[in-house]
């Protein structure tokens, strides 16, 4: 699934899960080209290339589903 295919409800749920686990989550604008997702905590940022990678990471760090 690309960033443009992520609807607002799914994105809002991912933002909430990340925030509860203490992470910041944001994405690039799909109009800018290849969409990228970024997850940050404690000053460290990780770039992810798909929404599936974001969901996988949130599961690994114990973010509530």
ZIMO-V816521 format. One line per field, one symbol per residue. ss: DSSP state (H for helix, E for strand, L for the rest). psi: psi as a letter, one per 40 degrees, with the letter a starting at -180 (. if undefined). burial: b if it has 9 or more other ideal C-beta (glycine too) atoms within 8 Angstrom, else e. A space follows every 10 residues. Layout:
ss=???
psi=???
burial=???
This chain:
ss=LLHHHLLHHH HHHHHHHHHH LLLEEEELLH HHLLLLEEEE ELLEEEEELL HHHHHHHHHH LLLLL
psi=hiddehiddd dddddddddd eeiihiiihd eeahiiihhi hfehhhhiei dddddddddd efhi.
burial=ebbeebeeeb beebbebbbe bebbbebbee eeeebbbbbb eeeeeeebeb bebbbebbbe eebee
